[in-house]
Amino acid sequence: MKKFATVLASFFIMLCIGSLYAWSIIAAELINHYGFSASQSQIIFGMIVAALPVTMIFVGQLAEKIQHRYLGHIAGVLYFAGYFLAGHSQGNFIVILLGVGLLAGIATGFGYWVALTSPVQWFPEKKGLITGIAAAGFGLGAVFMSEIAEIMLNRGYSILEFLKFIGISYGLIIFLVSSFIFQAQNSLAIKEAPMKIAEFIGTKTFRTLSLGLFLGAFAGLLIIGSLSIIGGQYGMTDHVLIVGVALFAVSNFLGRLLWGVFSDYLGANLTIFFALLVQSISIILLNVIVLSEVSYLIIVFFIGLGFGGNFVLFAKETAQVFGVKNLGIIYPYVFLGYAIAGIAGPMSGGFLYDYFGSFFYAIILASLMSLIGSLLFLKQSFSK
């Protein structure tokens, strides 16, 4: 029973912290009502993304001394503190950066580590399925965040009041469900010898996984962080923009499950190639075709579908190559590619938009980065 409780609790933690993918809704409100530039809004988003894997490295070491459930409790407290502080910022950039970007970003790192590693240790023989379920929760989180945002904003609440509400409600949920995180004491993972940093940091597999995650995440995060702004540029209504964020989350959720299943048959390298290729083609279509509401939503769906592969596939391959026991040690370092992408991608998009007044060139950059990543893993699939 404990192992199923752990999987379910992990899924709910991921739902809460995965709400960061609804950031474009918050960004648009900060730009429209508090005078933020696109660059400022993306610096905050980039800070969240960067803090996540850096924190995971620290948590991986801390977990040797502290039970996983207590790490989840820390995540809940920090998440509450970050969003609640931002809600009282009166629209001050620095305060929101520290609150949502830093504190909530650290909280996301604590929660992600706990929710990804704890259930896998209960099911070492089903790595693809379990990492897919956990990662899918992270992808689905923006659905609920976007729906709550639409309801509150339509009822006249400000985005700062929304941030306070998220801090209280989500922080409490993370804290409570973390009590149902249990650690496997006799799993197969425990029998594996833990690996030292020097043993994996210089391997070709580690470098390839880190670079691939950077390229795929750079492209996806550039688009996600500004998704509502991009849609607004093409004349989409506020309702369609919010539906787009929710639809992205749903397809992101589905992608994490589907690519995980495909990888069992095609292998990780070829599956990553297809996932990043889908993402690349979908992104460039934002520039190529005349967008209607329907075509915009279809493109958003496929961007999310491709983006979802970045997380289940790289985590599964890390566990497959280096062992389940080492997942919590090594994957945070692989995930540093995501951290760098979290800063470089959204900030590049924000700066290009501020300079050109359009996301046209940012979209080209994102598509190109994803294409390079896909070709890297196509080469890998033939080199084996």
Secondary structure, 3 states (H helix, E strand, C coil): CHHHHHHHHHHHHHHHHHHHHHHHHHHHHHHHHHCCCHHHHHHHHHHHHHHHHHHHHHHHHHCCCCCHHHHHHHHHHHHHHHHHHHHCCCCCHHHHHHHHHHHHHHHHHHHHHHHHHHHHHHCHHHHHHHHHHHHHHHHHHHHHHHHHHHHHHHCCCCHHHHHHHHHHHHHHHHHHHHHHCCCCCCCHHHHCCCCCHHHHCCCHHHHHHHHHHHHHHHHHHHHHHCHHHHHHHCCCCHHHHHHHHHHHHHHHHHHHHHHHHHHHHHCHHHHHHHHHHHHHHHHHHHHHCCCCHHHHHHHHHHHHHHHHHHHHHHHHHHHHHHCCCCHHHHHHHHCHHHHHHHHHHHHHHHHHHHHHCCCHHHHHHHHHHHHHHHHHHHHHHHHC
